[in-house]
Amino acid sequence: MHRMTDQQWRAFVSEGTRTGKLSTVRADGSPHVTPVWFLLDGDDVVFNTEKDGVKGRNLALDGRFALCVDEDQPPYAFVLLQGRTEISEDRDETLRWAGRLGARYMGEDRAEEYAARNGGPGNLLVRAHIEKAIAFAGITD
C-alpha cells in the first residue's frame, strides 16, 4: 500500500466515470451518504444537486462534506476528500456544469440532454472546496 501523490489522486478521481460517495450532515447531525457525478476543477469538486433534495438541504444548513472515490477491484485504491461547500443558483453556471457532468458520465452526444435535466430550475451548483485529501493505492499489494 502506498500514499498517492497530489498528482496521482487528481488523475485517479478524474479517470473515466468513477462516481463519488458524498457524505453530508443532516439537520439532526447524522450522516447522509449518496453517490454523485462530479468533476475536479482545481482545488474544488463540482457537482449539481436539487435544491429541495436531501443533499441540497443538508449543504444549505451545514456546508461540510466528505467525498470518497474508490477502485473496487484488486489491488484497490481510494481517495477521500473533505472540506466545505459553496452553493450557487446561477442558472448559466449550473447549466454549464451540468452539461460538463453529462458529457463525462453519459458522453458528449448527451451533454445537452443532461444539462437541461440537471441544470434547470430547482437545481444547485455545488463547489466543494477541498481542505484535506487522503489517498492510497495498492491496498492489497
C-alpha positions as CSV (number, residue, x, y, z in Angstrom):
1,M,0.0,0.0,0.0
2,H,1.3,3.5,-0.8
3,R,0.0,7.0,-0.4
4,M,-0.9,8.7,-3.7
5,T,0.8,12.0,-4.6
6,D,-1.3,15.1,-5.3
7,Q,-0.9,14.5,-9.0
8,Q,-1.8,10.8,-8.7
9,W,-5.0,11.3,-6.7
10,R,-6.2,14.1,-9.0
11,A,-5.7,11.7,-12.0
12,F,-7.4,8.9,-10.2
13,V,-10.6,10.8,-9.4
14,S,-10.7,12.3,-12.9
15,E,-10.4,8.9,-14.7
16,G,-13.4,7.6,-16.6
17,T,-16.8,7.6,-14.9
18,R,-16.0,6.9,-11.3
19,T,-18.7,8.2,-9.1
20,G,-18.2,9.7,-5.7
21,K,-19.9,8.7,-2.5
22,L,-20.8,12.1,-0.9
23,S,-21.4,12.4,2.8
24,T,-23.3,15.4,4.1
25,V,-24.6,16.3,7.6
26,R,-28.3,16.2,8.3
27,A,-30.1,18.8,10.4
28,D,-30.0,16.3,13.4
29,G,-26.3,15.8,13.0
30,S,-26.5,12.3,11.5
31,P,-24.6,11.5,8.3
32,H,-26.2,11.1,4.8
33,V,-24.3,9.3,2.0
34,T,-25.2,9.2,-1.6
35,P,-23.5,8.7,-5.0
36,V,-22.8,11.7,-7.1
37,W,-21.4,12.6,-10.5
38,F,-18.6,15.1,-10.1
39,L,-15.7,16.9,-11.8
40,L,-12.5,18.1,-10.3
41,D,-11.9,21.9,-11.0
42,G,-8.6,22.9,-9.5
43,D,-8.9,22.6,-5.7
44,D,-12.7,22.1,-5.9
45,V,-15.1,19.2,-6.6
46,V,-18.1,20.4,-8.7
47,F,-21.5,18.7,-8.8
48,N,-25.2,19.5,-9.2
49,T,-28.0,18.6,-6.8
50,E,-31.6,19.5,-6.3
51,K,-32.2,22.5,-4.1
52,D,-35.0,20.7,-2.2
53,G,-33.3,17.3,-2.1
54,V,-31.6,15.8,0.9
55,K,-28.1,16.8,-0.3
56,G,-29.2,20.4,-1.2
57,R,-31.0,20.9,2.1
58,N,-28.1,19.4,4.1
59,L,-25.5,21.6,2.4
60,A,-27.5,24.7,2.9
61,L,-27.6,24.0,6.6
62,D,-24.1,22.7,7.1
63,G,-21.6,23.0,4.2
64,R,-19.2,20.3,5.4
65,F,-18.7,17.4,3.1
66,A,-16.6,14.2,2.6
67,L,-16.4,12.6,-0.8
68,C,-14.9,9.1,-1.3
69,V,-13.9,7.8,-4.7
70,D,-12.7,4.2,-4.9
71,E,-11.5,1.4,-7.1
72,D,-13.4,-1.6,-6.1
73,Q,-11.1,-4.3,-7.7
74,P,-7.7,-5.5,-6.6
75,P,-5.3,-4.0,-5.8
76,Y,-7.9,-1.5,-4.6
77,A,-7.5,2.3,-4.1
78,F,-9.4,5.2,-2.6
79,V,-9.4,8.9,-2.3
80,L,-11.2,10.7,0.5
81,L,-11.7,14.5,0.1
82,Q,-13.0,16.7,2.8
83,G,-13.9,20.4,3.1
84,R,-16.6,22.9,2.9
85,T,-19.1,23.8,0.1
86,E,-20.3,26.9,-1.7
87,I,-23.7,26.7,-3.3
88,S,-24.9,28.7,-6.3
89,E,-28.2,29.1,-8.1
90,D,-26.6,30.9,-11.0
91,R,-28.6,29.5,-13.9
92,D,-25.8,29.8,-16.6
93,E,-23.2,28.2,-14.4
94,T,-25.5,25.5,-13.2
95,L,-26.4,24.6,-16.8
96,R,-22.8,24.8,-18.0
97,W,-21.5,22.4,-15.3
98,A,-24.5,20.1,-15.7
99,G,-23.5,19.8,-19.3
100,R,-19.9,19.1,-18.5
101,L,-21.0,16.4,-16.0
102,G,-23.3,14.9,-18.5
103,A,-20.5,14.7,-21.0
104,R,-18.2,12.9,-18.5
105,Y,-20.7,10.3,-17.4
106,M,-23.0,9.9,-20.4
107,G,-20.9,11.1,-23.4
108,E,-20.5,14.3,-25.4
109,D,-23.5,13.4,-27.5
110,R,-25.8,13.5,-24.4
111,A,-24.3,16.5,-22.7
112,E,-27.1,19.0,-23.6
113,E,-29.8,16.5,-22.5
114,Y,-28.2,16.2,-19.1
115,A,-27.6,19.9,-18.9
116,A,-31.3,20.5,-19.3
117,R,-32.2,17.7,-16.9
118,N,-29.8,18.5,-14.1
119,G,-29.2,22.2,-14.6
120,G,-32.7,23.6,-14.8
121,P,-34.8,25.5,-12.2
122,G,-34.6,23.9,-8.7
123,N,-31.1,22.7,-9.2
124,L,-27.9,24.0,-7.5
125,L,-24.3,24.1,-8.5
126,V,-22.1,23.0,-5.6
127,R,-18.5,23.9,-5.5
128,A,-16.8,21.8,-2.7
129,H,-13.5,23.3,-1.6
130,I,-11.0,20.6,-0.8
131,E,-9.3,21.2,2.5
132,K,-7.9,17.7,3.1
133,A,-7.1,14.7,0.8
134,I,-6.3,11.2,1.9
135,A,-5.4,8.9,-0.9
136,F,-4.0,5.3,-1.0
137,A,-3.4,2.9,-3.8
138,G,-2.2,-0.7,-3.9
139,I,-4.1,-1.6,-0.8
140,T,-3.7,-5.3,-1.3
141,D,-0.1,-5.2,-2.7
